[in-house]
């Protein structure tokens, strides 16, 4: 049985692999990589405020279940107000971003991506009108909020991690040892489990929008690999750091992150796929011999694909930026 990756893998990538990903670096060439910012990234990642808080050993499964209902009700209050939805995540990361108040800390990447989602109209109320929001994007975003807030509520009560639900455990691990790697593991685990839960909503999206959903998934997995230093070395770590400006810069590139919803087949869509295949595909293919890299990718994608697809085929689809989710209704390109 496949499980989501349990720990940060160590990657090795050749100089050729780094060079092949210059496209990614060029997209971010205007970023302010000042010495001060590089120094900030070099600082110790673990905050002393919460790290290592012990959990109680009492039987707490019922308490976790009760908290689930309480947290879901709180999160649902803001579901039809896009501005409050984003504000709620900012408030969460003021407590659990482990950075300066207002900076977002490790949650900056999530907040920047949510701002793009809001501006694209994805969080608008679902009322059947032309400008209504997306059931899929709304639901998966809400799952991330519930998982993290659920974990925070249990953490603050000192509930046992032994009884914690699977979606909550990575967030508890992030709270105990806040790093870029532990944040990615928590966030990406919630995203994948949300995608599993909301396949029906994804199937209601247009074929082109579903293709774009896959691209976004592959990019966030790719970012987790970048943080390890596997791709672009030190620069890769900087680009992949969720505290940095990379996401905010990328979502402003309209040909990569379109503002129209649902996304339309266009020259920008063709460009987006070309970038995905050249940037992601080249680097991953050169590192395809790395068992740990494959384990990272397959550990996530296995939850989204039929068991009939082998691990090797799953990784190959990632390398070639071929959509796998949801299965059905996505024409080949």
For each residue, the residues with C-beta under 8 A, 3 or more apart:
1:
2: 298 299 302 303
3: 6 299
4: 170 185 189 192 299 300 303
5: 9 185 295 296 299 300
6: 3
7:
8: 181 182 185 228
9: 5 228 292 293 295 296
10: 228 292
11: 225 228 229 230 231 287 290 292 293
12: 230 287 290
13: 17 18 230 231 233 283 286 287 290
14: 17 18 286
15: 18 19
16: 19 20 286
17: 13 14 20 21 231 282 283 286 287
18: 13 14 15 21 231 232 233 236
19: 15 16 22
20: 16 17 282 283 286
21: 17 18 24 25 231 232 236 279 282 283
22: 19 25 26
23: 26 27 275 278 279
24: 21 27 28 231 232 239 279
25: 21 22 28 29 232 235 239
26: 22 23 29
27: 23 24 249 250 253 256 275
28: 24 25 31 239 246 249 250
29: 25 26
30: 249
31: 28 244 245 246 249
32: 37 245
33: 37 38 238
34: 37 38
35: 38 39
36: 39 40
37: 32 33 34 40 41 244
38: 33 34 35 41 42 238
39: 35 36 42 43
40: 36 37 43 243
41: 37 38 237 238 241 243 244
42: 38 39
43: 39 40
44:
45: 98 178 179 180
46: 51 98 177 178 179
47: 50 51 98 99 178
48: 51
49: 98
50: 47 53 96 98 155 175 176 178
51: 46 47 48 176 177 178
52: 176 177
53: 50 155 158 175 176
54: 158
55: 155 158 159 160 161 172
56: 60 158 159 160
57: 160 162
58: 160
59: 62 160 163
60: 56 63 64 154 159 160 162 163
61: 64 65 163
62: 59 65 66
63: 60 66 67 154 157 159
64: 60 61 67 68 150 154 159 163 164 165 168
65: 61 62 68 69
66: 62 63 69 70
67: 63 64 70 71 150 153 154 157 159
68: 64 65 71 72 146 150 165
69: 65 66 72 73
70: 66 67 73 74 153
71: 67 68 74 75 146 149 150 153
72: 68 69 75 76 146
73: 69 70 76 77
74: 70 71 77 149
75: 71 72 78 79 88 142 145 146 149
76: 72 73 79 142
77: 73 74 84
78: 75 81 84 85 87 88
79: 75 76 85 138 142
80: 125
81: 78 84 85
82: 85 86 118 123 124 133
83: 86 87 118
84: 77 78 81 87 88
85: 78 79 81 82 88 89 114 118 123 141 145
86: 82 83 89 90 111 114 115 118
87: 78 83 84 90 91
88: 75 78 84 85 91 92 145
89: 85 86 92 93 107 110 111 114 145
90: 86 87 93 94 102 104 111
91: 87 88 94 95
92: 88 89 95 96 97 107 145 148 149 152
93: 89 90 96 97 99 104 105 106 107 108 110 111
94: 90 91 97 101 102
95: 91 92 152
96: 50 92 93 105 107 148 152 174 175 178
97: 92 93 94 103 104 105 106 107 108
98: 45 46 47 49 50 105 106 178
99: 47 93 103 104 105 106 108 243
100: 103 105
101: 94
102: 90 94
103: 97 99 100 108 243
104: 90 93 97 99 107 108 110 111 112 243
105: 93 96 97 98 99 100 108 178 243
106: 93 97 98 99 109 174 178 179 180 183 242 243
107: 89 92 93 96 97 104 110 111 183 242
108: 93 97 99 103 104 105 111 112 242 243 244 247 248
109: 106 112 113 223 242 243 244 246 247
110: 89 93 104 107 113 114 144 187 242
111: 86 89 90 93 104 107 108 114 115
112: 104 108 109 115 116 245 247 248 251
113: 109 110 116 117 247 251
114: 85 86 89 110 111 117 118 141
115: 86 111 112 118 119 248 251
116: 112 113 119 120 251 257
117: 113 114 120 122 123 137 141
118: 82 83 85 86 114 115 121 122 123
119: 115 116 259
120: 116 117 258 259 260 261
121: 118 124 131 133 261
122: 117 118 133 134 137 138 141 261
123: 82 85 117 118 133 137 138 141
124: 82 121 131 132 133
125: 80 132 133
126: 132 133 135 138
127: 132
128: 132
129: 132
130:
131: 121 124
132: 124 125 126 127 128 129
133: 82 121 122 123 124 125 126 137 138
134: 122 137 138 205 209 261 262
135: 126 138 139 198 201 204
136: 139 140 198 201 202 204 205 213
137: 117 122 123 133 134 140 141
138: 79 122 123 126 133 134 135 141 142
139: 135 136 142 143 194 197 198 201
140: 136 137 143 144 191 194 195 198
141: 85 114 117 122 123 137 138 144 145
142: 75 76 79 138 139 145 146
143: 139 140 146 147 167 190 191 193 194 197 198
144: 110 140 141 147 148 187 190 191 194
145: 75 85 88 89 92 141 142 148 149
146: 68 71 72 75 142 143 149 150
147: 143 144 150 151 167 168 171 186 190 193
148: 92 96 144 145 151 152 171 186 190
149: 71 74 75 92 145 146 152 153
150: 64 67 68 71 146 147 153 154 165 167 168 171
151: 147 148 154 155 164 168 171 172 175 186
152: 92 95 96 148 149 155 156 171 175
153: 67 70 71 149 150 156 157
154: 60 63 64 67 150 151 157 159 164 168 172
155: 50 53 55 151 152 158 159 172 175
156: 152 153
157: 63 67 153 154
158: 53 54 55 56 155
159: 55 56 60 63 64 67 154 155 163 164
160: 55 56 57 58 59 60 163 164
161: 55 164 169 172
162: 57 60
163: 59 60 61 64 159 160
164: 64 151 154 159 160 161 168 169 172
165: 64 68 150 168 169
166: 169 193
167: 143 147 150 170 171 189 190 193
168: 64 147 150 151 154 164 165 171 172
169: 161 164 165 166 172 173
170: 4 167 173 174 182 185 186 189 190
171: 147 148 150 151 152 167 168 174 175 186 190
172: 55 151 154 155 161 164 168 169 175 176
173: 169 170 176 177 182 185 186
174: 96 106 170 171 177 178 179 182 183 185 186
175: 50 53 96 151 152 155 171 172 178
176: 50 51 52 53 172 173
177: 46 51 52 173 174 182
178: 45 46 47 50 51 96 98 105 106 174 175 182 183
179: 45 46 106 174 182 183
180: 45 106 183 184 227 240 241 242 243
181: 8 184 185 224 227 228
182: 8 170 173 174 177 178 179 185 186
183: 106 107 174 178 179 180 186 187 242
184: 180 181 187 188 220 223 224 227 242
185: 4 5 8 170 173 174 181 182 188 189 224
186: 147 148 151 170 171 173 174 182 183 189 190
187: 110 144 183 184 190 191 220 242
188: 184 185 191 192 220 221 224 300
189: 4 167 170 185 186 192 193
190: 143 144 147 148 167 170 171 186 187 193 194
191: 140 143 144 187 188 194 195 217 220
192: 4 188 189 195 196 217 300 303 304
193: 143 147 166 167 189 190 196 197 303
194: 139 140 143 144 190 191 197 198
195: 140 191 192 198 199 202 217 303 304 325
196: 192 193 199 303 304
197: 139 143 193 194
198: 135 136 139 140 143 194 195 201 202
199: 195 196 202 203 325 326
200: 203 204
201: 135 136 139 198 204 205
202: 136 195 198 199 205 210 213 325 326
203: 199 200 210 326 328 329
204: 135 136 200 201
205: 134 136 201 202 209 210 213 262
206: 209 210 262 263
207: 210 211 329 330 331
208: 211 212 262 263 264 265 269
209: 134 205 206 212 213 261 262 263
210: 202 203 205 206 207 213 214 323 325 326 329 330
211: 207 208 214 215 269 273 323 330 333
212: 208 209 215 216 258 263 269 272
213: 136 202 205 209 210 216 217 325
214: 210 211 217 218 321 323 324 325 330
215: 211 212 218 219 272 273 276 321
216: 212 213 219 220
217: 191 192 195 213 214 220 221 300 325
218: 214 215 221 222 276 280 318 321
219: 215 216 222 223 276 280
220: 184 187 188 191 216 217 223 224
221: 188 217 218 224 225 296 297 300 318
222: 218 219 225 226 231 280 284
223: 109 184 219 220 226 227 239 240 242 246
224: 181 184 185 188 220 221 227 228 240 296
225: 11 221 222 228 230 231 240 293 296 297
226: 222 223 229 230 231 232 236 237 239 240
227: 180 181 184 223 224 236 237 240 241 242
228: 8 9 10 11 181 224 225 236 237 240
229: 11 226 233 234 236 237
230: 11 12 13 225 226 236 287 290 293
231: 11 13 17 18 21 24 222 225 226 236 283 287
232: 18 21 24 25 226 235 236 239
233: 13 18 229 236 237
234: 229 237 238
235: 25 232 238 239
236: 18 21 226 227 228 229 230 231 232 233 239 240
237: 41 226 227 228 229 233 234 240 241
238: 33 38 41 234 235 241 244 246
239: 24 25 28 223 226 232 235 236 244 246
240: 180 223 224 225 226 227 228 236 237 246
241: 41 180 227 237 238 244 246
242: 106 107 108 109 110 180 183 184 187 223 227 247
243: 40 41 99 103 104 105 106 108 109 180
244: 31 37 41 108 109 238 239 241
245: 31 32 112 248 249
246: 28 31 109 223 238 239 240 241 249 250
247: 108 109 112 113 242 250 251
248: 108 112 115 245 251 252
249: 27 28 30 31 245 246 252 253
250: 27 28 246 247 253 256 257
251: 112 113 115 116 247 248 256 257
252: 248 249 257
253: 27 249 250 256 257
254: 257 258 259 268
255: 258 268 271 272
256: 27 250 251 253 271 272 275
257: 116 250 251 252 253 254
258: 120 212 254 255 263 264 268 269 272
259: 119 120 254
260: 120 263 264
261: 120 121 122 134 209
262: 134 205 206 208 209
263: 206 208 209 212 258 260 269
264: 208 258 260 269
265: 208 269
266: 269 270
267: 270 271
268: 254 255 258 271 272
269: 208 211 212 258 263 264 265 266 272 273
270: 266 267 273 274
271: 255 256 267 268 274 275
272: 212 215 255 256 258 268 269 275 276
273: 211 215 269 270 276 277 321 333
274: 270 271 277 278
275: 23 27 256 271 272 278 279
276: 215 218 219 272 273 279 280 281 321
277: 273 274 280 281 320 321
278: 23 274 275 281 282
279: 21 23 24 275 276 282 283
280: 218 219 222 276 277 283 284 318 319 321
281: 276 277 278 284 285 319 320 321
282: 17 20 21 278 279 285 286
283: 13 17 20 21 231 279 280 286 287
284: 222 280 281 287 288 293 297 315 318 319
285: 281 282 288 319
286: 13 14 16 17 20 282 283
287: 11 12 13 17 230 231 283 284 290 293
288: 284 285 293 294 315 319
289:
290: 11 12 13 230 287 293 294
291: 294 295
292: 9 10 11 295 296
293: 9 11 225 230 284 287 288 290 296 297
294: 288 290 291 297 298 311 315
295: 5 9 291 292 298 299
296: 5 9 221 224 225 292 293 299 300
297: 221 225 284 293 294 300 301 314 315 318
298: 2 294 295 301 302 311 314 315
299: 2 3 4 5 295 296 302
300: 4 5 188 192 217 221 296 297 303 304
301: 297 298 304 305 314 315 317 318 324
302: 2 298 299 305 311 314
303: 2 4 192 193 195 196 300
304: 192 195 196 300 301 324 325 326
305: 301 302 309 314 324 325 327
306: 309 327
307:
308:
309: 305 306 313 314 317 324
310: 313 314
311: 294 298 302 314 315
312: 315 316
313: 309 310 316 317
314: 297 298 301 302 305 309 310 311 317 318 324
315: 284 288 294 297 298 301 311 312 318 319
316: 312 313 319 320 322
317: 301 309 313 314 320 321 322 323 324
318: 218 221 280 284 297 301 314 315 321 322
319: 280 281 284 285 288 315 316
320: 277 281 316 317
321: 214 215 218 273 276 277 280 281 317 318
322: 316 317 318
323: 210 211 214 317 330
324: 214 301 304 305 309 314 317 327
325: 195 199 202 210 213 214 217 304 305
326: 199 202 203 210 304 329
327: 305 306 324
328: 203
329: 203 207 210 326
330: 207 210 211 214 323
331: 207
332:
333: 211 273
